[in-house]
């Protein structure tokens, strides 16, 4: 273990559940506006997981009002993330679910395990 790994190990979160692409997750994000802090919840399907160690990222996609898709990419070990909950486990065969961008309505559903 080199010096860089020792420094990074202090910042890696250990309370994060195991999830994979296709799973439905609920991410609670801390947002600072002026002098107030609030928690915003984003619930959607994990489209991809990329990287390793402290640089690990994941992208969550949800269908917002008026069938508009919203994707947001998070650093897994970011201090902005309050908590991550795994809501439902999905059965997919791919690591990157970019094909969901073209699907609308029932066609965008993922089967559960």
C-alpha positions, 0 to 999 in steps of 0.5 A: 500500500503506497502513500496515496492509498493510505491518504485516500483510505480515510475518505472512502465511505463504508456505509454504502450498500452494494448496488449495480446497474439496473438497480433502483436507488434513492440518493439523498443529497445535501444542498446548500442555498445561501445560509440554509442546508436542505436534503434533496432526494433523487430516486432512479435507476443506476445507469452506469458505475465507473472508476475505482477507489476514491474516484468511483462514480455512478449515474442515476436516471429518473423520469421527471415531470412531463416525461423528461429524463434527468441524469445525474452523476455522483462521486460515490465518496462525496461528502455531499451525499448523505445516504444511498438506499437500494430500493429495488434490484434489477435484472440486466445483462449490461454494464452501461444502460444507455439504451434506456435514453431512447425508451419511453413508458413501459418499454423503459421498465427493468425486470426485477430479480 
